[in-house]
C-alpha cells in the first residue's frame, strides 16, 4: 500500500478476535479493537487529527501555536500532526507520570509546560490546573494560540463515531457490549453512540481505575469531574479495575495473543471479562463484545518496573507504601482541623507535610507546613522512613484520601502521625489559619518602606 501522507494511515485499525481458550467465555465472541496500530501508536491519533484537520492550514498561514493539555497520547499525535504542517505546538500538563512518555514528547520536539503534579486526590480549587494556565496564556497573548480543548471538544467524539464505531460495525456487524477506558471519554462516546444506533440494546461499559491506583490513560473515580465530555448516564455500567488485574490482562494479550498492549488495554480487557463473565452463563443465544486496546506497552516500561518489578527480574519490596490495603487506610489515625490546630499550638515538634501540587501550596497552605507532593513522597517513603520517633507528623492532601495511606503506613513504623480529616479543603472550610508565599520583590518593597 503506497501512501503519501502519514494521516492516510490513521484509522481502519484491525479488529482482533480473541480465542475462547484465552478469554474463557462460552456464549460471547470477544474482539479487541487494535488502536495501538495507528501510525502514532494510539487511539488518540484519530482524535488529534479530527480536532485539527479542518483548521491546520489556516493555523499555519496565521502563524499560530496550537496549545493543549494532555498526559501523553493526545500530545504525541498532535505534536506530529503539527510538525508535518510546520505549526508550533505547546503541551501544558501536570499529569505525565511515566518517564518514557515525557522522553518521547521531547524526542518529537515538543514545547512542554509541565506544571507540578497534582496529588491523586484532586482539589477542585487548586490553581495548578492546566486549563486555567492555558486560559491565562491566551489572555496574555491574544491571537497567538489555537486551543483544541480536547476535554470539551465535540470533535473528539465525532472522530470515533465516524471511524472506530463504524470500523467495528463494518468488520463484524452489530455489537452487544462495547467496553472502553475513560480518559476524555471521546472514543467510548463516539464509537458507543454509533454502535448503539445499530443495536439499541447494546450496552456501553466504561472502565475507570480504582481509587489510589494509577493506570496511564484511564482516570480514577476522583478525576472524572475534570472531563467536560464525560456523561455518566451514557454508560450502562462503569467497571472499576485495579493495577494488578489490569497488568495481568495486559500480559495475557502480550504473551497469549501477541498484541503489545499497554496497561490501559489490559485494564479494558480486565473490565470486559469482569463484566461479561457475570452475563455469560445466563445467555441463551450468542453475543458479541468489543473493547479498545488504546496504545502500546513500550511507552510504559518504567511504570511497569515500579508496579511489577518481578517482570524485570527485580526484587519486589514487600513493605511498600503502594501496598497499603484499603482496610488499613480506613483505620489510619486522623485528626480534625481543630485537633490539628491543638497539635500546632502545643509547640511540640511537629512536621506538617502538604502533599498537594507546588502551585497550590504557594497559593495557600497551613502555616509552617512543608511541600512534598504525593509522587515525591511515594519515592521518599520507598527509600526509607524519613521521620524520627520524637516528632509528630501531620499529612495533608486536598481532600483527606491519600494522606490516610501515608498515615497508616508510618503509624505501623512507630511514627506518631495522623491524616488531616477532610484535607486542606476541610481546613480551609473550617476557617482555620492559612498563609501564602510572598514574592521576593514584595518582601523587598515591604522592607524598604519599613
Secondary structure as GFF3:
##gff-version 3
##sequence-region A 1 450
A	DSSP	three_ten_helix	6	9	.	.	.	ID=ss1
A	DSSP	beta_strand	15	18	.	.	.	ID=ss2
A	DSSP	alpha_helix	20	23	.	.	.	ID=ss3
A	DSSP	beta_strand	28	34	.	.	.	ID=ss4
A	DSSP	three_ten_helix	35	37	.	.	.	ID=ss5
A	DSSP	alpha_helix	44	52	.	.	.	ID=ss6
A	DSSP	alpha_helix	56	62	.	.	.	ID=ss7
A	DSSP	beta_strand	65	69	.	.	.	ID=ss8
A	DSSP	alpha_helix	73	84	.	.	.	ID=ss9
A	DSSP	beta_strand	88	93	.	.	.	ID=ss10
A	DSSP	alpha_helix	99	107	.	.	.	ID=ss11
A	DSSP	beta_strand	111	114	.	.	.	ID=ss12
A	DSSP	alpha_helix	130	140	.	.	.	ID=ss13
A	DSSP	beta_strand	145	147	.	.	.	ID=ss14
A	DSSP	alpha_helix	155	161	.	.	.	ID=ss15
A	DSSP	alpha_helix	164	172	.	.	.	ID=ss16
A	DSSP	beta_strand	177	181	.	.	.	ID=ss17
A	DSSP	alpha_helix	186	198	.	.	.	ID=ss18
A	DSSP	beta_strand	203	209	.	.	.	ID=ss19
A	DSSP	three_ten_helix	224	226	.	.	.	ID=ss20
A	DSSP	three_ten_helix	232	234	.	.	.	ID=ss21
A	DSSP	beta_strand	237	241	.	.	.	ID=ss22
A	DSSP	alpha_helix	243	252	.	.	.	ID=ss23
A	DSSP	pi_helix	253	257	.	.	.	ID=ss24
A	DSSP	alpha_helix	263	280	.	.	.	ID=ss25
A	DSSP	beta_strand	287	293	.	.	.	ID=ss26
A	DSSP	three_ten_helix	297	300	.	.	.	ID=ss27
A	DSSP	alpha_helix	301	307	.	.	.	ID=ss28
A	DSSP	three_ten_helix	309	312	.	.	.	ID=ss29
A	DSSP	three_ten_helix	321	323	.	.	.	ID=ss30
A	DSSP	alpha_helix	326	330	.	.	.	ID=ss31
A	DSSP	beta_strand	334	335	.	.	.	ID=ss32
A	DSSP	alpha_helix	337	345	.	.	.	ID=ss33
A	DSSP	beta_strand	350	354	.	.	.	ID=ss34
A	DSSP	alpha_helix	358	363	.	.	.	ID=ss35
A	DSSP	beta_strand	370	371	.	.	.	ID=ss36
A	DSSP	alpha_helix	374	383	.	.	.	ID=ss37
A	DSSP	beta_strand	392	396	.	.	.	ID=ss38
A	DSSP	alpha_helix	402	412	.	.	.	ID=ss39
A	DSSP	beta_strand	417	420	.	.	.	ID=ss40
A	DSSP	alpha_helix	423	429	.	.	.	ID=ss41
A	DSSP	alpha_helix	440	449	.	.	.	ID=ss42
###
